[in-house]
Amino acid sequence: MSACAYRRRARTFAHACGDDGSILLLTIGYAVLALVAVMVCVDATSMYLAQKRLDSLADAAALAGSDGFTLAGGAAGGPTADLTDADVQAQAGALVADAGTGAELVSAAALDGISARVTVATTWHPPIITLLVPGGVALESTATSRSGLH
């Protein structure tokens, strides 16, 4: 049997079995799969960026909190920084409130009198709602900053 006859017979068999249009279904299926993958990637990227913004806010709030010290001492050793929980809470709370990101200050404390630890939290909502990504995810970030004066 020649190659031409074999191709003709295979083509006739394919038409007899009703394979017309099966490529269209595969194409639609792959297009839907690709669209879902793109939507999940967009949501994952959005959540990653929201966490990075929250990390930056926590860093800034901890830095502001550690700069809220009062000077103490001054006799023999020179001035030293005296940092209290109330100072850290006031400075970090003001910065988080002014940021306008919807984040809230969870905790702010002076660890050892010269370091401030701040925790901020928010809820992330996906920009594209899918069945594979939850509706709201709680994000939290903690940062520590040390005062320049020891």
Beta strands, then each sheet from edge to edge (+ up, - down):
strand 1: 70-73
strand 2: 79-82
strand 3: 104-110
strand 4: 115-124
strand 5: 137-146
sheet 1: 1+ 2-
sheet 2: 3+ 4- 5+
end
